[in-house]
Structures are given as C-alpha cells and as structure tokens.
Amino acid sequence: MTLAIDNNIPNSLRPFLWHFMKPYKHFLFGFVFIACYWALANSMLPFILKHIIDRVFELNSNKENILHAVKYLALLYLALWIGMACVMRTLDWMKLQLFPSLRADIVNSMFSYLSRHSYSYYQNNFAGSLSNKISDMADGTNAILRTIDEAFAQTLGLVVATITMFVVHPIFAGIFFIWALCFIGVAYYFSKNIQLLSHIYATSKTSLVGKIVDSISNAMNMRMFARHNEEQQNIHTAVDDVVLKSRAMQRRILHMHIIFDVSIIILLSAMMFGLIHMYSKGLVTAGDFAFVISLSIAKLFNLWYIASQFVEFAEHIGKCSQALTIITAPHDITDRPGAKPLTVKNGSIEFNNVTFHYNKNNTLFENKNILINPGEKVGLVGFSGSGKSTFINLIMRFFDVESGSITIDSQNIQDVTQDSLRQHISMIPQDTSLFHRSLMENIRYGKLTATDDEVIQASKQAHCHEFIEQLPDGYASLVGERGIKLSGGQRQRIAIARAILKNAPIVILDEATSALDSVTEKHIQHGLHELMSGRTTIVIAHRLSTLSEMDRILVFDNGHIIEDGSHEQLIHHNGHYARMWNMQAGGFLPEEEHPH
C-alpha cells in the first residue's frame, strides 16, 4: 500500500491545526452543542436549587406540603443532572473517536514530510530530537484542541452564570463580572511571558535530548577514548540548563498563582460579608444566599481552570511552534511540478556544464562535462576531498546542481521524480546502516516483493549466507540499532546482498569492500562482478587494485577530472594516477597527497 505524502503542511500553528481538524469538523459542532448544554446546566442547577430552598423556607410552617411544592423543581434538577451525565459521556466518546485518529494523521503526515528533507538537513539535526518533535506535535495538538474546547465551555459557563446571577441580584453579578475580567486579564498577562519562557525551556530540553542521543549513539567511542566523565559533564551541563529554564518558567507560574489566591480570597470575603449584611437587612433570601455563594465558588473553580489552561496552553503553543518551525522547514530538494518517472533503457550518465559548491568560497565543480556510456564500468580515484563522493551524491540527487544538468539516458534528473531516480540505482555506501529489524527484512529492503528464496540467493552471492546460517535465529536475527550487532564487514555484505536483490540498471559502489578482509573480498568478487555485469557502474575505491578491471578510471583533484583512461593507459601516461599507484601502502591509497 502506498501512502499519500503530505507536502503541504502549514508552517504556522493556527493553519496547521485547521489543516488537520478540517476532515473532522463535524466533531466541532458536537463540541459546541455539548459546551452550550454544559454552560446552561451548570448555571441552572444552582438557580433551581435556589428556588427549591426558597420554597422550603416559605413552607417551613406547613411541612406536609413541601414535597408537593418542590417536586417538579426537583425532577427538573434531576433531569438536568441526567442530561449532564449523558452529554459528558458523549463528549468522552467523541474524544475517543477524534484524538487517536488526529494523532495518527499528524504523525504520518509529519514523518512523510520529514523523510523528504535533504541529506544536509539530517546532518544539521539530531535524529532523536526530530522524532521527539513529531511526538511533541501530536501530543501538543491534542492538548491544544482539548484546551480550546474546555476553555470555550468554561468561558460560556461564566457568561451564562453572570447573566443568571444578574437576574437574581445585579449587584453581585456586577462585582463578579468585573472581578472575572480582571482575573482573566492578569492570567493573560502572565501567559504571554510564560509562553516565551516555555519556548526557551522547550529549546533547552530539545538540546538535552539531542545530546543524550548523540552520546548513546557514540557509546563505543566513549569507551574507546575513556571519555565517560567528559560525556557525563556534557550531559550534566545540559541538564543544569534545562533545570534553570524550567525553574524560571515555574517561578513565573508561582507568582501568578499567588496573585490568584489573594484575589479569590478577597472576592469570597466580599461576597460572604455582603450577603450576610444584606440577609440581615432582608434584602436577599436564603435561596439567594445559597445561589450566589455556590455559583460563585463553582465559577471560581472554572476561572482557576481557565487561568491554569492559559499556562498549559502557552506551554503547548511554545513547544509546538518550536517543533513546527524545525520540521516544516522548506525542502531543499523537491520534485518539480509534473515530474515524471525515470525510464532507464541503456544507463548512460552525462554531466553537462555542471557547477556545484558546498559554500561560497569553495567551488568544487565548475562547468564540468563528462559522459559515462551505457554499461561502462568507471572507477573514481583521488585523495579525500577531491570530489568523488560529491560526484555520486549529485547523481543520486542528494544535492542539486547550481547550474548545468545531469542526465540519465538524456533525461534531466531534476525533471524526474526522486523516488524513480533512486529506484534505478543500486548504491552500496562506505558506511552501511541497517534497520533494527531482522536480516531477512534488511536484505529484502532492496526488493520488497522478493521471496525468501530470492533473498537467500542474493545472500549467497554476497557471501553472507554462511554467517547468517550460523546465527541462533538465522535470517530472523535482529541486527540492533544501525546494525550494531554485526561487524563492519558483515554489514557491508548485507548491503551488497541488498543491492544484488534490487537489480537496478545503474550500480554505485562507494568503498563497498573497504570493511572486508582480503579473503572475504576475494569470495564476493564473483557476486560483485555479477552485480556489475551489463550495468553502468561507478566505483570509488582507495584500494586501487580493485579498479584495474574498470573500463575507465577518472582521476579527481580539487573537483577537476585531471585524467581519464584505463588502468594500463594511466600507468603508461605516468601522471597523477601513476604517482598514486606508486604511493600505495599495502594496496591502499593514503588519505592525503602529502601525509604528515
């Protein structure tokens, strides 16, 4: 099943919320209806209770008629409570239907968008932090929508309560209304500052998570260099920063709560003494007394809830805004409108006046022209930083050229879809990374429809079937995060098996045998020859002997191709390649031309 990729996620929070709520907008009508019922019932219950108390006090001397006098009011009171129970359980059911689906939509869409970012994007962001941000958006969006729904209901309840109180006694209604406006105003004032502090706290927390993931991912380096104390200090410093930012936010919240407590005590005191005074003067009834006090206390809890939601709302807004800014950054490399799938019949690759650089002061390729013929096997050699990896990264379109074009069978790779381009290329990288899945799943990643027999056949060709069979769980063995349970050579053989299974018309080998010992390399040469047979092949290797059978060898130096020919021709030419051949130590080319 192919999932639709959502490339139109809004990068600001309000449009983002509506974007994902739009398919569920029918739930909004249900929320509004329930909020209206709750607000009305919440104020009517004390109002009906007031009338029941007044009737009871009026008939105090005629107690046998009390039940008859209040039975309809009591039934109405009970009916409102039954209705309240029904709508609240309906609300629970609606949330059960909405929020898990909404969370799934957000996670799926944001992962789809995130997975389309460029190679450089992932170089600049921690993987753990990015996964946390997806979770933050899913959790935060649900929390924001819950808060909006509940705050709407609470606010509507305050309005209805104030109107009801005005009907009973305008003076107390006026006092409560003015106090409520001041209370909400203070909460709003504090929330703006708390939102900023929350954003700072979220940024610090994200940095901490990234550093923890980075340290754990490099646990082997930490052990090799005995840097436990240094890493612990690094994490300790980050934790202290998070604690500092958290306390700054919590301190502001504490100040707000103190002001709330004082204002509530003042209001309740004023209401209480005012009612006692007016009752003593006969200006309010016992029912009025009970109504004003009970409704005021109920609405004080509502106001406190709204005020506390301001804080949580601000925290979620800050966290989600920060996550949204990072995840929805514009894609560096995108498919052009109307991009078509690549079709490869021959496999020719051509650079036409290609210019590319990583930074403004370092132009790596400038007006580069090169043609790789169909089925040709081409080796790339040169010292580190000479442009070999950039050459293949541009073919894979991990980066876009600044000017000129790269074509495959006369099709500009910028005019075809990225997926179709990469589906036609089998690439074996130098640093092989595997999924924390079974070996069968990792190899089948090259061709998802492959049978078990096809996977095993590819494994035999890559000379990894033997070590897989010796594992306790065989092909069902889990390889650990990034394949950490396997040796470097084993991971590379798995990558070769995966590429053999993919069976693409273009093959790129980036130091594909660098982690293999000479015996194992010799064993899998047959499989590699079979993989390269009849296919356009590009090979990067520091072991120059592995390039001797290439049809051509391109010699790179500072982004320039300074020599082009077969192994014999370049040796006979006695130029740069011949000097590198003579510089080999143990069959390998040194990293630099003049190593220190």
Buried (B, 14 or more C-beta within 10 A) or exposed (E): EEEEBBEEBBEEBEEBBEBBBEEBEEBBEBBBEBBBBBBBBBBBBBBBBBBBBBBBEBBEEEEEEBEEBBEEBBEBBEEBEEBBEEBEEBBEEBBEEBBEBBBEBBBBBBBBBBEBBBEEBEEEBBEBBBBBBBBBBBBBBBBBBBBBBBBBBBBBBBEBBBEBBBEBBEBBBEBBBEBBEEBBEBBEEBBEBBBBBBBBBBBBBBBBBBBBBBBEBBEEEBEEEEBEEEBEEBBEEBBEBBEEBBEEBBEBBEEBBEBBEEBBEEBBEBBBEBBEEBBEEEEBBBBBBBBBBBBBBBBBEBBBEBBBBBBBBBBBBBBBBBBBEBBBBEBBBBBEEEBEEBEBEEBBBBBBEBBBBEEEEEBBBBEBEBEBBBBBBBBBBBBEBBBBBBBBBBBBBBBBBEEBBBBBBEBBBBBBBBBBBBBBBBBBBBEBEBBBBBBBBBBBBBBEEBEEEBBBBBBBBBBBBEBBEEBEEEBEBBBEEBBEBBEBBBBBBBBBBBBBBBBBBBBBBBBBBBBBEEEBBEBBBEBBEBBBEEBBBBBBBBBBEBBEBBBBBBBBBEBBBBBBBBBEEBBEEEBBBBEBBEBBEEEBBBEEBEEE
